[in-house]
Structure formats: C-alpha cells, structure tokens
Amino acid sequence: MEAKNVIAFEYKKEDRVYCLTLPHGAPLGEAYEAVSSFLAEMVRMINEHAENSMPKDPDENDVAEKADSPKEEE
C-alpha cells in the first residue's frame, strides 16, 4: 500500500460524487492543461453522442419538419 498526498476536488450531485484529483505540488500550468484536456475529451464525446442520436436518413428530418410546421394558406 502506498500513501499519496493529493488535491481532490469533489462535486456532489444527488447520490453521486464526481472527483478530480491532482498530485500535490503539481504546477498550475500542468493542472490547467490536464483539466482542459479532460474537458475537450468530454466535449468530443458529447458531440459524438449527439451525431449518433440524429436520424441517419436526411429525408426523415424533412418529414418531421413538414409535420411540425404550420401550413400556409394561399
């Protein structure tokens, strides 16, 4: 077993605890770089999920938009 001295940031949301740990004494620039890398990866994953959630057939979007839009009277 190894004891470590770390800085831990915790965010509690309902019953879940989200934690970010940094080594004690880490340079601030490195910590910023690491956190921004995590954030960039999370954004990439969110965008990928959004793209995969969209209908594959472009005609499906047209049908849904036409059904939702009010009909114009002539």
N, C-alpha and C positions, 0 to 999 in steps of 0.2 A: 504494500500500500504506500502511496506517495501523497503527502500533504502539499497542496498548492495554494499560493496566495493569489487570488484573482479579484477583479472588479466585476460584479454581477448586477446587471440592470434587469429588473423584473417588472412585468406588466401583467396585472391580473384582469381577466375578462371572464365573468361568471365563475365557473369552477376550474377554468384553465389558467395556467401560469406560463407566460412567454418569457424566455430568459435569453439575454445576450451576455456572454462572459468575455472579458478581455484580460490578458495577462497583466498582473500588477507591474507597473513601471513601463508599460508599452508607450512608445512615443505617440503623441497626439495625432500626428500626421498619418502614421500607420493605422491607428484605430479608425480614423476618418476614412481612409482608403478601404479598409476591410468592411466597414459598415456600408459604404456606398456600393461596394461590390455585391453585398448581400441584397441591398435594395434593388440594384439593377437586375439581378437574377430573379427576384420576386416579380418585378415589373414584366420581365420577359415571360415568366410562367403565366402571369395573369393575361397577357396579350395572346399567348398561345392558346390558353383555355378559351378565351373569347372567340378566337378564329375557329376553333374546333366546335364551338357551340352554334355557330352560324349555319344556316341551311347550305348544303353543297350545291343545289340547283339554283341558279340565278332566277329562273322563272318562278320559283316558289316565293321569292321576295316580291315580284311584280304582282302576283295573285293576292298576296296578303295586303299589299299597299292599296290595290284597287278595291278590295273588300272593305278596308278601313276608311277610305276617302269618300267624302260625300259626293253624290252625283250632281253634275252641273245641269241646270235646266236651260234649255235653248229657247 
